[in-house]
Amino acid sequence: MSRRKPDSDPNEITRLLMELLRGREYRPIPQRELLHRAQVPGKERPAARGLIRRLISEGKLRKIRGGRLVLVPDQAEVQGILERPRRGFARVRPEDGDEKVFVAPHYLGGARSGDRVALRVVGRGRDGLLYGEVADILEERSGEVLGVFRARGRGGVVQPLDPTMGDEIQISAALRGDAADLHAVRVELVKSPRRRPAREGRVLETLGHLDEPGTDVEVVAHKYELAMEFPADVLSAAAALPDGVGDRESSRRERFDDPAPVTIDGETAEDFDDAIAVEELRQGGFRLFVHIADVSHFVPQDDVLDLEARRRGTSVYFPGRVLPMFPGRLSNDLCSLRPGEQRLVQSVIFDLSANGDVRKVRFADGIIRSAARLTYTQVAEVLEGQRSGQPIPRELRKMLEAADRLRGLLERRRHARGSIDFDLPEPQILLDVEGVMTGIVVEPRNHAHRMIEEFMLLANEAVAEHLESREAPCMYRIHDPPDPTKLAQLASFVAGFGLELRTTGDRFEPGEIQRILERVDGRPESRVISQVALRSMKQARYSPENTGHFGLASPAYSHFTSPIRRYPDLVVHRQLRAIRRRRAAKPQAEAPEALRAVAESSSELERNAEAAERELLVWKKVAFIADKVGETFDGIVTGVTRFGLFVQLVDNLVEGLIRIELLGEEWFDFDEGRFELRGADSRKLFRLGDRLRVRIDRVDRVLLRVDFSPEEAGGAPRPAGRPGRKRRTARRC
């Protein structure tokens, strides 16, 4: 598109120059080329050059190597945590969530990986990335490092588990403590790396040998600062809670024995905080009972148990071990809906039409006695007409069949409004009685999983809508719409599979993603399209302001159904009871400022716990695959980068990297928008969703990395270039 030539008005020339410099496609160019692109006439160029000099003196423009000009953003300083790899550029993700800024080694100003820094952004490079320099170190990272000790004579070295923490740390014989070869350790740096190249440290604690069961949990818990034990005063407060249900409390509550409630959970679950029951009404339709353990009865606001739960924010679930939010006296006893035992609950009772529409909903303080502790596998076998290994009484089978019919109605109703279902497989880690991993299996969600999810979603929505209708404070669970740039990338990606992601003007409905997922259901590319779509979404979070839940297409949503393991659910229980009993709530339940602080800390703690759970799964997967070097497996390409392909194995979801030099004896061009690598000569194409047979070449249990090679490549690295041609840069590989 041609630009109008500027007239002699300095303001017009400035506007055109700034328009070019601010354009997303702009790459740093010299002054002469900039004036040419802006179509500044020769007679006006002296004035234009004067304007550029003025912009530079005012700090709005900056010259970099080669005399190229870059625009200094209006918000020239950003803050964030520095991540520094062992080689190359460091990077900082700004705290406001904007794109990463890259920092050359000579612009670090002494900052180390993990430091919180202030950056001066200097502009975009030729590669389109933002670059900057460290202006100030706002907060130094603790001198403590997690790593693996390797014996060297009487002393040794520690290899940091975090590759951004730099080189090995020297440990003298006097400071190694009881660390032995291949022990995971906590190390304190005793000499600053700013003063000398070699770092020295002191072993503070040994966490166990890499091959010992439980060492991985210790390492991950320390890395993410997860509490492994409860303080003595918290345990004492839990132990002092009364047994059973007193007559006075029992007389105040409604009994829910008919229909008989049941819990449905995984085989290894130990805390059962939700129970359900369903009956079909004579006049048509259904009555659904959702009973949730009444944790708020036992945990007053701001007492020692409440403060500890708020500090933890959530339970953390590792294979074979749970770091609970409450002591076992609560989570596995008084607030666990164990079969045959009387338990206090907060209940939501729905009357629904034959089409699954909610006609009536009410809330109650209740008492239940669970009729059975069922597993997802048991219930799925009943619903699929299979014979269960553990027989279920006939009356319960009839109830479960009615519940599944209601599940189907609710699922269709939710999909019709545009709610998204990411039905991705989850790895199940198999452990023996001593906690040693024996394998990994991939278990898909079955009808029982979906049944419980539908009923819990319905209860969570009902509570949020009720509190909102009363104009009462509420801790909402909100989910913002995706970023338009990520949606454009998703649209480009699915177009490669012959699919169209439709928008209406600048509006985008979540049901459009669900439509795409349903179109590819059962197709080979289904898993990877679901993963890419999920990555395009923003993270859900807690907030006292209701802005809706995009992914669920819900105008009002909360978390109410898991107060044993999520602190926001406990807050919502208190808010709901305060409304129901028509009495004033305490400040946390009524002041938006207090709610906002709890919402922000709960969101942060949730993200931290999820990251820890993901990392421990990686530990387990890498340990499982470590003795399988040389074996071949079927995999799916789940990531395409400038440097190679990430491949996930089909049978166990282990993920590894095929380096680009192993793909063939030619150059490969990277198409970021279409997630593709294409051979420059053969036009051989690698893209997300491709199926490959891969060989395991190398497993690094310290850095948690797995290297693959294509089976046809024989596992041997191949040269990435041809004689007589220059090696392209990483961006063009």
N, C-alpha and C positions, 0 to 999 in steps of 0.2 A: 504494500500500500504506500503510495507516495505521500510525502509530507509537504505541507505548504511552506514555501521558503519564508524565512523570517524577514520582517522589515527591520528598520533601524531602531525600533523601540527596544531599549535594553531589557525591559521587563519581559517582552515577548521572546527575546533570545534566551534569557535566563529560563523562562518557562519551558522552551523546547529542549534546552540542554538537560534540565532536571527531569523532564519526561523520559528522555532517552536513558539517563543514568538510573532512574527508578524502575525501568522496565524489567520484568522478570527474566527476559531473554538477554539482558545486557551482560556482557563479559568485559572485563577491564581492557581498555584500548588506549593508545596514546592520544594526546590532545589533537593532533592533526586529523586523525581518523574520526575522532568525535565530532569535530567541526564539519568534516565532510558528510558524515551520516546525518547531522542536523541540517545539512544543506544551507550553511551560512555562506552568503556571497563573499567573494574575495575582499570587496571594499569594507565589509563589516567585520572581517576577521580580527583586525587589531582590537576593536572594541570587545569582541567575544573573548579574545585571549585575556583582556583586562578583567572581564567578568570571571573567568576561570581563576585568575590569580587572586581575585577578591574572595571567591568561594573557598579557595585553599586557605587563605589567611584567616577566614572566619571559622575554619574547621569543618566546613560542610563537604569539602572534597579532599582527597588525599592522593599523593603520587606514590606508587609502589615501583618495584623493580621494572626497568625498561621504560620508565616514564609513563606507565599506564595509570589511568585515573579510576579511582573507585569512590563511590559515594559513602560518606560516613553517615550511618543511620541516625535519625533524630534521637532515638533511644540508644546512644552509643555505648552505654555500659549495661552489662547483664551480669547476673550472679548465678552461680551453680556449683556443682561438685565436679572437680577435675578428674577425668579418667585418663591415665597415661599408660599406653602399651609399652612393651619393652623397646620397641623401635618405632620410629615414625612420629606422626603428629598426635598430640594429646587432643582430647575433645571435652567439651562442657555442654551439658544440656541445661539451658536456662530454667530457673525455678518456675517461670511462668508457663512452662510447657512448650515454648517455641522450638524451632529447629536447632540442631546442634551447631556449635561454633567450634572450629578446629584451630589449634594453636601449634605453631612450629616450635621445636625444642628450644631454639635460641630466644623465644619470646615468653618463656615460662616464668621468668623472674624468680627462680628458686622454688616454685610451687611443686608439691609432690602429689602423686595420685591419692585421691581421697580428701584433699584440702578443699575447703569452700573458698571460692575466689570471686573477685570482681574482674570482668573482662571488658576491654575496650574493643568493640567490633570495628574492624577496618574495612570490611566490604567483602564482596564475592570474588572468588577466583574464577579462572577459566572453566573450571569444572562445575561451576554453579553453586559450590559450597560456600558457607560463610566462614570467614577467617578473622582471628582477633589476637590480642596479646593480653597477658595478665597484668592488670593495673594494680591489684592489691590482693594479699592473702588475708581473707576475712577470718578464717578459722582453720587452724592446722588439724589434720587428722591425728588421732591418737597414735602414739608410737608403737602400738601393739599390732602384731602381724600373725595370722594363722598360716602354718606351712607344714611341710613334711621334712623331718630331720633325716639327714644322711650322714652316717658316721665317716669321719676322715681322721684316722689315727686316734688320738685321745679326745679330740674335739669333733668338729663337723661343720656342716652347712645346713641351712634351712632354705628350701625352695618354697617361696610363697605360693599359696593356693590360688591367689588372685593374680593373674598374669599382668595386671596393670601396676602391681607393686614393685616391679623392677627385678633386679638381679638377686642372686643368692645372698643370704645373710650369714656372715662368718660367726661361728660359735666356738669359743675357746673351751678347753677342758674344764676350767673352773666354773664356767657358766652354762654347761650343758645339762646340769641336774641329773635326773634319772632317764633322760631321753635315750632311746635306742634306735638303731637303724630302722627307717620306715615308720617311725612313730609320728602321728599328727601332734603338733605342739602349738602352744601359744608362746610368742616371742616378744620381748620388749626390746626395741632398738635402744642401744646405749651410746651410739655415735651418729650424729646427724649426717645423712648423705650429702648435705650441702657443703660439708667441710672436706670430705675426702671421698674418692670413688667407692672404696670398699665399705660395706656396712657391717657393723658388728651388733650382736644381740645377746640377750640373756633368756634362757628358757624359763618361762613362768609356770607352765603346766603341761603335762603330757596327757593327751586325750585318748590314747590307745593306738595300737598298731593298725595299719590300713586294712589288714585282713580280719581283724576282730569284729564280730557283730556289735553294733552299737556305736562304733567309732564315728561312722558317718553322721549319725544323729548328733553326737557331741559337737562335731565340727560345725555342722549347719546351724545348730542352736547358738553356738558362740558367735558365729558370723553374723547372724541376724538378731543377736541380743535377745533371744527367747528365754524366758524364765523356765528352768528345768524343775525347780522345787518351789514349794510355798513357804513363806515366812512362818515362824512358829505361832505368832499371834493369829494369823489367818487359819491355821490348822486348829488352834484352840477354839476359835469362834465357831468353826464348823462342827467340831466335836461336841460343843455345848448345845447344839440345836436339839429340840425335843424329838423323841421317837413318836411315830404314829400321828393320828389325827384326833385331836381332842373333841369331846362331845360338843363343846360350845361352837367350835369352828364347823363341825359336821352339821349342826343344826342350821347354820346360816347358808349352807350350800345346797345346790341342786344335784341329785344323784342321776347319773347317766349309765344305767346298767342294761337298758333294753332300747335299741339293739346293742349287743355286746361289742365293746370296742376292742380293737386289736392294734398292735404295733407292727410295722413292716419296715425292716432295716436290712443292712448287709450282714453277711454271716459273721463278721468279726466285730460288729458294733457292740459297745458296752454301755452306752448311754442312750436311753430311749425317751426322747422328749416330746414325741407326737404320737397320737393314736387316732384312728378313724373308725367310723361306723356309717353304714348306709342302709336305708330301708326304702322300698318302693311303696308309694302311697296308694291307697285304694282308689282315690279319685284321679289317679294318674300323677306322674312326676315322681320326685325323689325327696327324701330328707337326708341331708348330709351333716354329720357331726364331726367337727375337727376339735380335738382335745389337746391342749398344749400344757406341758408341765408348768405349774404355777411357782416359778422361781421367786417372783417378787414377794410372795407370802413369807419366805424364809430370809430374804435379803433386803432389809430396809435401806433406803437411799442414804448414802454417805457413811454407812457403817464399815467396819474393817473388811468384810467380805466384798462389799460393793466397790470400795476403792481399789482393791486388788484386781477385781474383774475389769474395772474401767482401765486400769494400767495395762492389762494384758489385751483387752479388746476382743479377743476371739480365742477359741481353742485351735490348736495346730495339730493336723492329722498326718502323721508319718506312717509308713508301712510297719505294722507291728507295735506302734507306740503312739500315744496321744499325749500332748502337752495341754491339759484341760484348763479352761478359764476358771473353773471352780474346783475346790478339793473333791476327792472321790466321795466323801460323805454326802455331798449334794449331787454331783453329776452322775454317780453310779448307784445312789441309794435313794435319798429322800425325794429327788426330782427326776428319778428314772422310773418310767411307767412300766415296772416289771409285772409280769403276769401273776394274777392271784393276789396282788397286794393293793391295799387302798391308797390312792394317791390324789393329791389336790391338783386341779387343773383350771385353766381359763379356757372356756369353750366358745366356739362359734357354731351356731346351728342355722343351716340354710334350708329353706323350702324352695325347690326348683321345679320348673315345668317339665313336661315330657320332652321339650326341646333343649333343656339345659339352661333356660333363662332363670335368673334369680327372682323369685317372687317376694321372699321375705327373709330377713336375716336378723338374728338376735345374739346377744352376748351374755355369758353367765359365768359366775364362779361355780365350779362344779367339783364333784368327787367321782372318780371312776375306779373300777377294778378291771384291768386289762384281762381279756379272755385268753389271749395267746400272744406269744412273741414269735412272729412269722418273719421269714426272710424273703427277699425279692425273688430268689430262685424258686422257693416253695410256691409262692403265689403265682409266678409266671407259669409253672407247670400245671397248676390248677386251671388257669385261664386258657392255656393252650391244649387242655384235654389230656395232659400226660399224667401218669401215676407218680405222685410225689413220694420221695423216699421217706418223708415224715408225714403220715396221714393227717389230714385236716378234717375236723368234724363237719358233718353234712350241713348244719345250720350256718357255719362260718363259710363254707364253700358257696352257699346260696348268696350270702351277703357279699362275698368277694365278686361273684359274677354280676350282681346288681351294681356294685361299685365300678366294675370295668365298663359296664354299659354307660354309666354316668361319665366316666373318664372320656369315652369316645365323644360324647356330646359336648363336653367342656372343651376338649381339644379342637373340635371343628369350630366351635363358637369363637375360640381365641384366635385360631388361624384366619377366620373370616374377617376379623378386625385388623389383621396385619401383623400379629405377633410372630417373632422369629424363633425358630428352634434350631440350635446348632447341635445336631446329634452326632458328636464326635466320639470315637472309641477311646476308652480310658485303659491304661495299663494296670493290671492287678499283679502286685508283687507277691509271690508265694514264698512263705517262710516255714522252716521246720520248727520243732519245739524249742530249739536253742536260739532261734532268731536268725539262723543262717538262711540266706536266700537260695531257693531251689529252682526258681524259674520265673518267667513273666508270661502272663496270658492276657489277651485282649478281650474284654467283656463288653459287648454292646448293651445299650439300654434296652430293657424289655418292658412289657406292659405294666408290670408292677412298679418299676421305677417311674414310668410316666404317670401312673395313677396317683401316686403320692405327690409328685410334682404338681399335677393339676389341682389337687385338693389344697395343697399349701399355697399355691399362687392365688387361688380364689379367696382363701382366708386372709392373706396379706393385703389383697386389694380391698376386701370388705372392711378391714380395720382402718385402713388409710382413708377410705371414702367416708366412714362413720365419723372419724375425728375431724376431717375437713368440713363435713356438713355441720358439725357443732362449732366450727371456728375455734377448735381447740388446738393447742400446740401438738405437733407431731414430728417425729423423726422419720422423714420420708426417705425412701430409696429412689434416687433419681438417676436417669441415664440420658445424657445429651445426644442430639443427633450427630452423625459423623461429620468430620471435616470435609468440605467440598473437594479438596485436592485428593483425599484418599478415596472418595467416592468415584472421582474421575479415573483414578488408577484401577479401581475395582471394575468399573464399566469397561475399560480398555482390556482388562484381563479376560473377563467373561466373554467379550466379543470374539476372542480367539477360539472359543468353543461354540460359536454360532448363537450366542445368547445376547439379549439386549436388556440393559438395565435402564428402565424408563424413568424420566422425571417429568413433573408438571411445572413448567417455568423454573423457578428457583426452589421449588418444594420437592421433597423426596419422602416417600412413605416407606415405613419398615416392611410392609407387606410385599414390596417389590423384591427385597432380598429373599423373603420366604418363598416367593414365586420361583425365583431362580433355583433355590435349594430343592424345591419339589420337582422342578424340571430335570435336575441331574440325579435325583435319588435313584440309587441302583447302578449308576454309570461309573466307570473306573475313575473319572475325574471328580466324583462327588466329594471325597474327603478333602482334596486339596482346595476345591472351590469353597467349601465350608471354612477351611482354615484361613484362606485369604480374606473372605468376607468378615470373619471374626476379627482379624487384625485391623480391618478398616474401621471397626467400632471404637468408640471411646469407652473408658472404664466407668462402670456404675459407681455411685458414691452415696453417702448419707448427707442430708441437708434438712434444716428446719423449714426451708422454702420448697414448695412443691412446683417443680417444672415438668413433671411427667416422666415416664419411663419409655424411651424410644424403642428399645428392643422388644419390650412386651406390648407396645402400642397401648399403654395403660395411662389414663389421665391422673391416677393417684395410686401410689404403691408404697408399701412399707415392708419392714421385716418384723414379723410377729411370732413366727413359728419355731424359733430355736433359741430360747432364752438361756439354755444351759451353755451354749457354745458361742453366742454372739451378743455382745453387750447392747447394741442398739435395740435388739428384740426385748431385752429387759426394760429399757427405757419406755418402749411403746406399751408394754404390759402395764407399767405404772400409769401412763397417760390414759390408757383405756379404762383402767379401774377408777381413776380419779373422776372421769366423766360419769361412769356408771353409778358410782356411789354419791355423785353430786356433792363432792366436797372439794375444798381448795387443794390444789396440788402444791408440792414443794417447788422451790425455785427452778430446779432442773426440769421439771415437767411443765413449767409455764413461761420461763424467760427465754426468748429466742437467742439471746447472747450466750446463755449457758448451754442451750441445745447446740448452737453452732460450734462451740468449742468441742463438745463431745462428738459431734458429727465429724469434724475434721480429724480429730485424733483417732476415731474408730475407722475412718476410711484409710488413714495412713497405716494403722496397725493391721488392717485386713490385707492391704497390698503387701506389706512386709511378710505376713504369714503365708500368703499365696506364693510369694517368691521363694520362701524357704521350702515349702512343700514341693514346688517344681524342682528346686535344686537337689533335694534329697532323692527324688525320682531319678534324676540324672546320675547321681552317685550309684544308685542301685543298678541302673541299666549298664553303666560303664563297667561296674564290677562283674555283672553277669556276662558281658561280652568279652571280657579280658582274655579268657582262655580259648577264644574262638578265632584267633588270628589265622588267616589263611582260608577260612571257610567262606562259602558264598551264600547269599540270601537274596530274596526278592525285595525290592525297595521302590519307593515313590519319591520323585523329586518334590521337595517341600520348600525349597529356597533356591533362587538363582541370583548370583552376585557377580561382580567383576572378576572375582578370583576363583570361582568354581560353583559347584552344585552341592546343596545340602540334600541329603537323601534320608528318608525314614524307612526303616525296615518294616515290612508288612506284618510279620508275625509277632514282634515284640515292641515296636515303636521306638527302638533305639535309633538315634539320629547321628549321622556323621557327615564328613565333607569329602567330596571328590575335588581335588585341586585341578585347576584349569589345564595344567600341563599334561594331565593324564587323559584328557578327552580326545586328543588326536594331534597329529603332526601338522598343525596349521594354526593360523590366527583365528581367534573367536571374538566377534563383536558383541558387546553387551547392550541389549535394548531394555532399559530400566522400566519403561512404561508397560512393556508387554511381558516382562519377566522372562527374557529369552537370551540364550547364547547361540550365535549362529556362526558356523565355520565360514571364513572368508572365501575359501576355495571350493570346498565340497558342498557348501550351503547346509551342512549337517546342522540340525536344530535340536537344542535342548531347552525344555520349558517346564514350568510348573505342571505337576500332574503326570509327567512321563513315568512309565514303569521301566526300571533298570534292574538287571542282575548285577550285584556288586560283590566284591571280595573285601574282607576286612584286612587292611594292611598294617594298621598300628593302633594301639589303645594306650592313651596316657591317663593313668588313674589320678594323677596329681592335678593336671589342668582340665580333666574331664573332657578329653577330646578323643574322637574316633575318626580315623582316616580310612576312606574307602577308595577302591579303584573299580572302574568298569570291568566286568568279567572278561570281556574280549581283549582288554588291554594287558591281561596277564599280570597285573599288579606292578609292572615295572614303569617307572617314570619315563616320559617321552619328552624330547625337546619341544619347546613351544614355538620355535621359529624355524625359518628355512635359510640356508646359506644365501648371503647376498642381500638380506633384508634386515632393516633395523628393527629392534624389539620395540613394540608399541608400548605406550604408557599403560599403567594399570587400568585407567579409565577406558581404554580402547581395546582391552584384552578380550 
